[in-house]
Amino acid sequence: MTTPARPLTPETVSAILRDPNSPLYPSQMTVFCDHCGTEATGDYMVSEDMTRAERLGVARKHLVDNAGWECDDNGDDFCPECAATPAV
């Protein structure tokens, strides 16, 4: 079972960064809506072992779980407004 992505508190980030055994580090990522260009930028904890696609997946999962975005298997991302609009 995976833990849902959620915003990290400053205290949590600080604890992770102080742990010398933690492979996690903060990374700022931006996801763009493929329909209208809306940007969603956030800081996420990722690790060096993750591929670029896996790191992006952390941001995408957070947006789907918490911000109303839709992300499909083709790699397309849609902001809440565009996700609610049927494709023409």
N, C-alpha and C positions, 0 to 999 in steps of 0.2 A: 504494500500500500504506500502510495506517495503522499507526502505532506503537501497540502495546498500552498501555492505561492501566496505570500502576504507581505505587506510592507514591514520592513525591519526597523525596530526602534534604534535610536542612537546607542542605547545601552547594549543591545544585542550585537550590533556591529562592533562596538568597542571590545566586547568580550571575545568575539571571534578573532579580531585582529591581535589581541593580547595573547591568544593561545598559539604557542610556537608550533604546535602539531596540526593546526587547522590548515587545510589546503585552500580555504576560501579567501577571496579578496573582493572588495567592492568594484563594480564596473558599471559605468553609466552607458545605457543603451537607449536607442530611439527606434520605435516601430512606426512605420508610415502606413497610413490607410492607402491601399492600392486603388481606391476609387476617387477620393477627394484630396488626398495628400495631407490630411490631418496627421500631426506628429504626437506621439506619446513618449516622453522621455522619463526615465527613472533610473535609480541606482539599484542594482541587484548584486547579490552575493553569488559569485561563480568560482570555479577552480581551474587551475592550469590544465588539469586532466580533461576538461571539457573541450569538445570541438567548437568551432565558431557557431555551427548550427545548434548545438546543445545550449550554448550560452544565450543565443537568441530565443531558444525555446523557453528559457526561464522567464524572459520578459513577456513573451507571447502568452504563456500560461497565466501569468499574473494578470494581464489585461483581459483575458477571457474570463477568469474566475472572479475578478473584482471590478472591472470597469466596463463591462458590456460589449467588449470587442468580440469579433468572430475571426477565427484564423482557420483556413482550410488546409487540406493535405497537399494542395498544389503550392503552398507557400504564400497564398494571398491573405492579406490582413485587411479587415474592415472595421472602421470606427463604429461606435454605437449608432450614429445616425445613418451611416451607409449600410450597416448590418440589418437595419430595420426597413430599408428600402429595397423592394424587389428589383432584381436586375432586369434591364430592358434589352 
